[in-house]
């Protein structure tokens, strides 16, 4: 099979197209013929060495058809999406024509969307849904700040929260991105200068929850901007991996405020966080109907993977990008 491997830790240019033996599934795995896969910052982190030694073939999600399922649960030819389950980290991932995935991380989909559209959904929408409704327990009518809203994960969170009927305050560092977030349904857009708590205070807005994709660099500020007994969930590290220095719960964690973390890469598909919890058919139906704006902003060919990673790292996508296999 054709596959893209990380030839050495480094920039996008280390992604190399090669041939590898076809993988063979064992019991508990599903062999998928990949038709498309989404691009994720996690793959850039793995490619660059930020996560240490990882599998040669990166890629944490895909859409495709079942080539083989030793259990017989999924017939050959079934349209599926797959996410995580160690893909790209502890086992070869989806940047290939074929991939084996733990059966717990494979879901049959019932949608007429094309492969690129199917592949734009799995990782970001499963993560956004889990953070909004699992960790934050977001309710209709509540007010939520989505911090890092122009990222593909942030946009998914805005989409789902608006669809629920929540009031969304979206953030971006770039004023030019305000129209995009307004089009997604954000009630207001804040320019994130690292001190959003002061902006929220000036607006006299009561914030029930924060969906934080920026991470450690703004954690103290995110905790400070929610109301008493508000909720904060951290789901990303767009602001960098450096730890929060000298964090002191007495000084930095307001009384009654609930802080949680959701690390999708490590838990989605496990018994505690089964993929069956995610309403896949409902999400795809809303994407197809246009209620959720989840279609890819840009699509690349398999042999354009280096350019795709360059665009992703430049932050020029303004949404989810996918790669299709002919």
C-alpha positions as a Markdown table, in Angstrom:
| # | Residue | x | y | z |
|---|---|---|---|---|
| 1 | Unk | 0.0 | 0.0 | 0.0 |
| 2 | Unk | 1.0 | 3.6 | -0.4 |
| 3 | Unk | 1.6 | 5.4 | 2.9 |
| 4 | Unk | 3.1 | 8.7 | 4.2 |
| 5 | Unk | 5.7 | 8.2 | 6.8 |
| 6 | Unk | 7.6 | 10.5 | 9.2 |
| 7 | Unk | 11.1 | 10.0 | 7.9 |
| 8 | Unk | 12.6 | 12.1 | 10.8 |
| 9 | Unk | 11.3 | 14.6 | 13.3 |
| 10 | Unk | 11.1 | 18.0 | 11.7 |
| 11 | Unk | 9.0 | 20.3 | 9.4 |
| 12 | Unk | 6.4 | 19.3 | 6.8 |
| 13 | Unk | 9.2 | 18.2 | 4.4 |
| 14 | Unk | 9.9 | 15.1 | 6.5 |
| 15 | Unk | 6.6 | 13.6 | 5.4 |
| 16 | Unk | 7.6 | 11.1 | 2.8 |
| 17 | Unk | 5.4 | 9.0 | 0.4 |
| 18 | Unk | 6.5 | 5.4 | 0.3 |
| 19 | Unk | 5.2 | 1.8 | 0.0 |
| 20 | Unk | 4.5 | -0.5 | 3.0 |
| 21 | Unk | 3.1 | -4.0 | 3.4 |
| 22 | Unk | -0.7 | -4.1 | 3.7 |
| 23 | Unk | -1.7 | -4.3 | 7.4 |
| 24 | Unk | -3.6 | -7.4 | 8.5 |
| 25 | Unk | -6.3 | -7.1 | 11.2 |
| 26 | Unk | -6.4 | -9.3 | 14.2 |
| 27 | Unk | -9.5 | -10.0 | 16.3 |
| 28 | Unk | -10.8 | -6.8 | 17.8 |
| 29 | Unk | -9.5 | -4.7 | 14.9 |
| 30 | Unk | -11.1 | -3.5 | 11.6 |
| 31 | Unk | -9.2 | -3.0 | 8.4 |
| 32 | Unk | -10.3 | 0.2 | 6.6 |
| 33 | Unk | -9.6 | 1.3 | 3.0 |
| 34 | Unk | -9.0 | 5.0 | 3.6 |
| 35 | Unk | -10.9 | 7.4 | 1.3 |
| 36 | Unk | -10.1 | 10.6 | 3.1 |
| 37 | Unk | -8.7 | 11.9 | 6.4 |
| 38 | Unk | -8.8 | 15.1 | 8.3 |
| 39 | Unk | -5.7 | 17.1 | 9.2 |
| 40 | Unk | -5.1 | 17.8 | 12.9 |
| 41 | Unk | -2.5 | 19.8 | 14.9 |
| 42 | Unk | -1.8 | 16.6 | 16.8 |
| 43 | Unk | -0.2 | 15.2 | 13.6 |
| 44 | Unk | 2.1 | 18.2 | 13.4 |
| 45 | Unk | 3.1 | 17.7 | 17.0 |
| 46 | Unk | 3.9 | 14.1 | 16.4 |
| 47 | Unk | 5.8 | 14.9 | 13.2 |
| 48 | Unk | 7.9 | 17.5 | 14.9 |
| 49 | Unk | 8.8 | 15.3 | 17.9 |
| 50 | Unk | 6.8 | 17.1 | 20.6 |
| 51 | Unk | 5.2 | 13.9 | 21.7 |
| 52 | Unk | 8.4 | 11.8 | 21.6 |
| 53 | Unk | 8.6 | 8.5 | 19.7 |
| 54 | Unk | 5.5 | 7.7 | 17.7 |
| 55 | Unk | 4.4 | 5.4 | 14.9 |
| 56 | Unk | 6.0 | 5.9 | 11.5 |
| 57 | Unk | 2.6 | 6.6 | 9.8 |
| 58 | Unk | 0.8 | 9.5 | 11.4 |
| 59 | Unk | -2.9 | 10.3 | 11.2 |
| 60 | Unk | -5.5 | 10.1 | 13.9 |
| 61 | Unk | -8.8 | 9.9 | 11.9 |
| 62 | Unk | -10.2 | 8.8 | 8.6 |
| 63 | Unk | -13.3 | 8.0 | 6.6 |
| 64 | Unk | -13.4 | 4.9 | 4.4 |
| 65 | Unk | -14.9 | 1.5 | 3.8 |
| 66 | Unk | -14.4 | -1.8 | 5.7 |
| 67 | Unk | -12.0 | -4.0 | 3.9 |
| 68 | Unk | -12.1 | -6.8 | 6.6 |
| 69 | Unk | -13.5 | -7.3 | 10.1 |
| 70 | Unk | -12.5 | -10.6 | 11.7 |
| 71 | Unk | -15.4 | -10.3 | 14.1 |
| 72 | Unk | -18.0 | -10.2 | 11.4 |
| 73 | Unk | -19.7 | -7.2 | 13.0 |
| 74 | Unk | -19.1 | -4.8 | 10.1 |
| 75 | Unk | -19.7 | -6.2 | 6.6 |
| 76 | Unk | -17.1 | -5.6 | 3.9 |
| 77 | Unk | -17.9 | -2.3 | 2.1 |
| 78 | Unk | -19.6 | -0.6 | 5.1 |
| 79 | Unk | -18.9 | 3.1 | 5.1 |
| 80 | Unk | -17.2 | 4.1 | 8.4 |
| 81 | Unk | -15.3 | 6.8 | 10.2 |
| 82 | Unk | -12.5 | 6.0 | 12.6 |
| 83 | Unk | -10.7 | 8.1 | 15.2 |
| 84 | Unk | -7.8 | 7.7 | 17.6 |
| 85 | Unk | -7.4 | 4.3 | 19.2 |
| 86 | Unk | -3.6 | 4.8 | 19.2 |
| 87 | Unk | -3.5 | 5.7 | 15.5 |
| 88 | Unk | -0.4 | 7.7 | 14.8 |
| 89 | Unk | 0.9 | 7.3 | 18.3 |
| 90 | Unk | 1.3 | 3.6 | 19.2 |
| 91 | Unk | 0.2 | 2.1 | 15.9 |
| 92 | Unk | 0.4 | 3.2 | 12.3 |
| 93 | Unk | -2.3 | 5.8 | 11.5 |
| 94 | Unk | -4.5 | 7.0 | 8.7 |
| 95 | Unk | -2.0 | 8.6 | 6.3 |
| 96 | Unk | -2.2 | 5.5 | 4.2 |
| 97 | Unk | -4.4 | 3.5 | 1.8 |
| 98 | Unk | -5.1 | 1.0 | 4.5 |
| 99 | Unk | -5.2 | 1.2 | 8.2 |
| 100 | Unk | -6.1 | -1.2 | 11.1 |
| 101 | Unk | -8.1 | 0.4 | 13.9 |
| 102 | Unk | -9.5 | -1.0 | 17.2 |
| 103 | Unk | -13.1 | -1.9 | 16.6 |
| 104 | Unk | -14.1 | 0.3 | 19.5 |
| 105 | Unk | -12.8 | 3.3 | 17.5 |
| 106 | Unk | -14.7 | 2.6 | 14.3 |
| 107 | Unk | -18.3 | 3.8 | 13.7 |
| 108 | Unk | -20.6 | 3.0 | 10.8 |
| 109 | Unk | -22.1 | 6.1 | 9.2 |
| 110 | Unk | -25.3 | 6.5 | 7.4 |
| 111 | Unk | -24.9 | 9.6 | 5.2 |
| 112 | Unk | -24.8 | 10.5 | 1.6 |
| 113 | Unk | -22.0 | 13.1 | 2.1 |
| 114 | Unk | -18.9 | 12.7 | 0.0 |
| 115 | Unk | -15.7 | 11.4 | 1.5 |
| 116 | Unk | -14.1 | 14.8 | 2.1 |
| 117 | Unk | -17.2 | 16.0 | 4.0 |
| 118 | Unk | -17.4 | 12.8 | 6.0 |
| 119 | Unk | -13.7 | 13.1 | 7.0 |
| 120 | Unk | -14.0 | 16.7 | 8.2 |
| 121 | Unk | -16.2 | 15.7 | 11.1 |
| 122 | Unk | -15.0 | 12.8 | 13.3 |
| 123 | Unk | -12.2 | 14.1 | 15.5 |
| 124 | Unk | -13.3 | 17.7 | 16.0 |
| 125 | Unk | -17.0 | 17.0 | 16.5 |
| 126 | Unk | -16.5 | 14.0 | 18.8 |
| 127 | Unk | -14.1 | 16.1 | 20.9 |
| 128 | Unk | -16.4 | 19.2 | 20.8 |
| 129 | Unk | -19.5 | 17.2 | 21.7 |
| 130 | Unk | -17.7 | 15.5 | 24.6 |
| 131 | Unk | -16.4 | 18.8 | 26.0 |
| 132 | Unk | -19.6 | 20.7 | 25.6 |
| 133 | Unk | -22.0 | 18.0 | 26.9 |
| 134 | Unk | -19.9 | 15.6 | 28.8 |
| 135 | Unk | -17.5 | 17.9 | 30.7 |
| 136 | Unk | -19.4 | 21.2 | 30.7 |
| 137 | Unk | -23.0 | 19.9 | 30.7 |
| 138 | Unk | -24.0 | 22.9 | 28.5 |
| 139 | Unk | -27.7 | 23.7 | 28.6 |
| 140 | Unk | -30.0 | 25.7 | 26.3 |
| 141 | Unk | -30.0 | 29.4 | 27.2 |
| 142 | Unk | -26.6 | 29.4 | 28.9 |
| 143 | Unk | -23.8 | 31.6 | 27.9 |
| 144 | Unk | -20.5 | 30.0 | 26.8 |
| 145 | Unk | -17.1 | 31.5 | 25.8 |
| 146 | Unk | -15.4 | 29.4 | 23.1 |
| 147 | Unk | -11.7 | 30.4 | 23.4 |
| 148 | Unk | -9.7 | 29.7 | 20.2 |
| 149 | Unk | -12.9 | 29.7 | 18.1 |
| 150 | Unk | -11.3 | 30.0 | 14.7 |
| 151 | Unk | -9.6 | 26.6 | 15.1 |
| 152 | Unk | -11.4 | 23.7 | 13.5 |
| 153 | Unk | -12.2 | 22.4 | 17.1 |
| 154 | Unk | -13.4 | 25.9 | 18.1 |
| 155 | Unk | -15.6 | 26.2 | 15.1 |
| 156 | Unk | -17.2 | 22.8 | 15.8 |
| 157 | Unk | -17.9 | 23.9 | 19.4 |
| 158 | Unk | -19.5 | 27.2 | 18.2 |
| 159 | Unk | -21.6 | 25.2 | 15.7 |
| 160 | Unk | -22.8 | 22.7 | 18.3 |
| 161 | Unk | -23.4 | 25.3 | 21.0 |
| 162 | Unk | -25.4 | 27.6 | 18.7 |
| 163 | Unk | -27.4 | 24.6 | 17.5 |
| 164 | Unk | -28.3 | 23.8 | 21.1 |
| 165 | Unk | -29.6 | 27.3 | 21.7 |
| 166 | Unk | -26.8 | 28.6 | 23.9 |
| 167 | Unk | -25.4 | 32.2 | 23.6 |
| 168 | Unk | -21.9 | 31.9 | 22.2 |
| 169 | Unk | -19.1 | 34.5 | 22.8 |
| 170 | Unk | -16.3 | 33.5 | 20.4 |
| 171 | Unk | -12.7 | 34.6 | 20.6 |
| 172 | Unk | -10.0 | 35.3 | 18.1 |
| 173 | Unk | -6.7 | 37.1 | 18.2 |
| 174 | Unk | -7.3 | 38.4 | 14.7 |
| 175 | Unk | -10.0 | 41.1 | 14.1 |
| 176 | Unk | -10.2 | 39.9 | 10.4 |
| 177 | Unk | -11.8 | 36.7 | 11.6 |
| 178 | Unk | -14.7 | 38.3 | 13.3 |
| 179 | Unk | -17.1 | 38.0 | 10.3 |
| 180 | Unk | -16.4 | 34.2 | 10.1 |
| 181 | Unk | -17.4 | 33.7 | 13.7 |
| 182 | Unk | -20.5 | 35.9 | 13.4 |
| 183 | Unk | -21.5 | 33.8 | 10.3 |
| 184 | Unk | -21.3 | 30.7 | 12.5 |
| 185 | Unk | -23.8 | 32.2 | 14.9 |
| 186 | Unk | -21.6 | 33.7 | 17.6 |
| 187 | Unk | -23.6 | 36.4 | 19.5 |
| 188 | Unk | -20.4 | 38.4 | 20.0 |
| 189 | Unk | -16.7 | 38.1 | 19.2 |
| 190 | Unk | -14.0 | 39.1 | 21.6 |
| 191 | Unk | -10.5 | 39.9 | 20.5 |
| 192 | Unk | -8.3 | 37.7 | 22.8 |
| 193 | Unk | -5.5 | 39.8 | 24.3 |
| 194 | Unk | -5.0 | 37.3 | 27.1 |
| 195 | Unk | -7.1 | 39.3 | 29.5 |
| 196 | Unk | -10.7 | 38.3 | 28.6 |
| 197 | Unk | -11.8 | 38.4 | 32.2 |
| 198 | Unk | -11.5 | 42.2 | 32.1 |
| 199 | Unk | -13.5 | 42.4 | 28.8 |
| 200 | Unk | -16.2 | 40.2 | 30.2 |
| 201 | Unk | -16.3 | 42.4 | 33.3 |
| 202 | Unk | -16.7 | 45.5 | 31.3 |
| 203 | Unk | -19.6 | 44.0 | 29.4 |
| 204 | Unk | -21.2 | 42.8 | 32.6 |
| 205 | Unk | -21.9 | 39.4 | 31.1 |
| 206 | Unk | -22.5 | 36.3 | 33.2 |
| 207 | Unk | -20.6 | 33.4 | 31.6 |
| 208 | Unk | -21.7 | 29.9 | 32.5 |
| 209 | Unk | -19.0 | 28.0 | 30.8 |
| 210 | Unk | -15.7 | 28.3 | 28.9 |
| 211 | Unk | -14.6 | 25.9 | 26.2 |
| 212 | Unk | -10.8 | 26.5 | 26.1 |
| 213 | Unk | -8.7 | 25.4 | 23.1 |
| 214 | Unk | -5.9 | 27.9 | 23.8 |
| 215 | Unk | -4.9 | 26.1 | 27.0 |
| 216 | Unk | -2.2 | 26.6 | 29.7 |
| 217 | Unk | -1.2 | 30.1 | 28.6 |
| 218 | Unk | -4.6 | 31.5 | 29.5 |
| 219 | Unk | -5.9 | 29.1 | 32.1 |
| 220 | Unk | -5.9 | 31.6 | 35.0 |
| 221 | Unk | -7.8 | 34.1 | 32.9 |
| 222 | Unk | -10.3 | 31.5 | 31.7 |
| 223 | Unk | -11.0 | 30.6 | 35.4 |
| 224 | Unk | -11.4 | 34.2 | 36.3 |
| 225 | Unk | -14.0 | 35.0 | 33.6 |
| 226 | Unk | -16.8 | 32.6 | 34.6 |
| 227 | Unk | -19.5 | 33.2 | 37.1 |
| 228 | Unk | -19.5 | 31.6 | 40.6 |
| 229 | Unk | -20.0 | 27.9 | 40.1 |
| 230 | Unk | -19.2 | 28.3 | 36.4 |
| 231 | Unk | -17.4 | 25.6 | 34.5 |
| 232 | Unk | -14.2 | 25.6 | 32.5 |
| 233 | Unk | -13.0 | 22.8 | 30.2 |
| 234 | Unk | -9.6 | 22.8 | 28.6 |
| 235 | Unk | -9.3 | 20.8 | 25.4 |
| 236 | Unk | -6.2 | 22.1 | 23.6 |
| 237 | Unk | -2.9 | 23.8 | 23.7 |
| 238 | Unk | -2.9 | 26.3 | 20.9 |
| 239 | Unk | -1.1 | 28.7 | 23.2 |
| 240 | Unk | 1.8 | 26.3 | 23.7 |
| 241 | Unk | 2.7 | 23.3 | 26.0 |
| 242 | Unk | 4.5 | 25.2 | 28.7 |
| 243 | Unk | 3.0 | 24.3 | 32.1 |
| 244 | Unk | 1.1 | 26.8 | 34.2 |
| 245 | Unk | 3.9 | 28.1 | 36.5 |
| 246 | Unk | 3.3 | 28.4 | 40.2 |
| 247 | Unk | -0.4 | 27.5 | 39.9 |
| 248 | Unk | -2.0 | 28.0 | 43.3 |
| 249 | Unk | -5.6 | 26.8 | 43.8 |
| 250 | Unk | -6.1 | 29.2 | 46.6 |
| 251 | Unk | -5.3 | 32.2 | 44.5 |
| 252 | Unk | -6.0 | 31.0 | 41.0 |
| 253 | Unk | -9.1 | 28.8 | 41.3 |
| 254 | Unk | -12.1 | 30.8 | 42.3 |
| 255 | Unk | -14.4 | 29.2 | 44.9 |
| 256 | Unk | -17.0 | 27.0 | 43.3 |
| 257 | Unk | -15.6 | 27.1 | 39.8 |
| 258 | Unk | -15.2 | 23.7 | 38.2 |
| 259 | Unk | -12.2 | 23.0 | 36.1 |
| 260 | Unk | -11.9 | 19.9 | 33.9 |
| 261 | Unk | -9.8 | 18.6 | 31.0 |
| 262 | Unk | -10.7 | 16.5 | 28.0 |
| 263 | Unk | -7.8 | 14.8 | 26.2 |
| 264 | Unk | -9.6 | 13.1 | 23.3 |
| 265 | Unk | -6.5 | 11.4 | 22.0 |
| 266 | Unk | -6.2 | 9.3 | 25.2 |
| 267 | Unk | -9.8 | 8.4 | 26.0 |
| 268 | Unk | -12.2 | 8.5 | 23.1 |
| 269 | Unk | -13.2 | 4.9 | 22.3 |
| 270 | Unk | -12.3 | 3.6 | 25.8 |
| 271 | Unk | -15.1 | 2.0 | 28.0 |
| 272 | Unk | -15.4 | 5.3 | 30.0 |
| 273 | Unk | -15.8 | 7.4 | 26.8 |
| 274 | Unk | -17.4 | 5.1 | 24.1 |
| 275 | Unk | -17.8 | 6.5 | 20.6 |
| 276 | Unk | -21.4 | 5.3 | 20.8 |
| 277 | Unk | -22.1 | 8.2 | 23.1 |
| 278 | Unk | -21.6 | 10.7 | 20.2 |
| 279 | Unk | -24.8 | 11.2 | 18.2 |
| 280 | Unk | -23.1 | 10.6 | 14.8 |
| 281 | Unk | -26.2 | 10.2 | 12.7 |
| 282 | Unk | -27.7 | 13.4 | 14.1 |
| 283 | Unk | -24.5 | 15.3 | 13.5 |
| 284 | Unk | -24.0 | 14.1 | 9.9 |
| 285 | Unk | -27.7 | 14.8 | 9.2 |
| 286 | Unk | -27.3 | 18.4 | 10.4 |
| 287 | Unk | -24.1 | 18.8 | 8.4 |
| 288 | Unk | -25.9 | 17.5 | 5.3 |
| 289 | Unk | -28.8 | 19.9 | 6.0 |
| 290 | Unk | -26.5 | 22.9 | 6.5 |
| 291 | Unk | -27.5 | 23.3 | 10.1 |
| 292 | Unk | -23.9 | 22.6 | 11.1 |
| 293 | Unk | -21.2 | 24.2 | 9.0 |
| 294 | Unk | -18.7 | 21.4 | 9.1 |
| 295 | Unk | -17.6 | 21.0 | 5.5 |
| 296 | Unk | -13.8 | 21.3 | 4.8 |
| 297 | Unk | -12.4 | 24.7 | 4.0 |
| 298 | Unk | -9.7 | 23.1 | 1.8 |
| 299 | Unk | -9.1 | 19.7 | 0.3 |
| 300 | Unk | -5.7 | 18.3 | -0.8 |
| 301 | Unk | -4.6 | 15.2 | -2.7 |
| 302 | Unk | -2.6 | 12.5 | -1.0 |
| 303 | Unk | 0.6 | 13.6 | -2.8 |
| 304 | Unk | 0.1 | 17.2 | -1.5 |
| 305 | Unk | 0.6 | 16.3 | 2.2 |
| 306 | Unk | 3.7 | 18.5 | 2.6 |
| 307 | Unk | 1.9 | 21.6 | 1.4 |
| 308 | Unk | -1.2 | 20.6 | 3.5 |
| 309 | Unk | 0.9 | 20.6 | 6.7 |
| 310 | Unk | 2.5 | 23.9 | 5.7 |
| 311 | Unk | -0.9 | 25.5 | 5.3 |
| 312 | Unk | -2.0 | 24.0 | 8.7 |
| 313 | Unk | 1.0 | 25.3 | 10.5 |
| 314 | Unk | 0.6 | 28.7 | 9.0 |
| 315 | Unk | -2.9 | 28.9 | 10.4 |
| 316 | Unk | -4.2 | 29.8 | 7.0 |
| 317 | Unk | -7.0 | 27.2 | 6.8 |
| 318 | Unk | -9.7 | 28.9 | 9.0 |
| 319 | Unk | -11.4 | 25.6 | 9.4 |
| 320 | Unk | -11.0 | 21.9 | 8.8 |
| 321 | Unk | -8.8 | 20.7 | 6.0 |
| 322 | Unk | -8.9 | 17.2 | 4.6 |
| 323 | Unk | -6.9 | 14.9 | 2.3 |
| 324 | Unk | -8.6 | 12.6 | -0.2 |
| 325 | Unk | -7.2 | 9.4 | -1.8 |
| 326 | Unk | -8.2 | 8.8 | -5.4 |
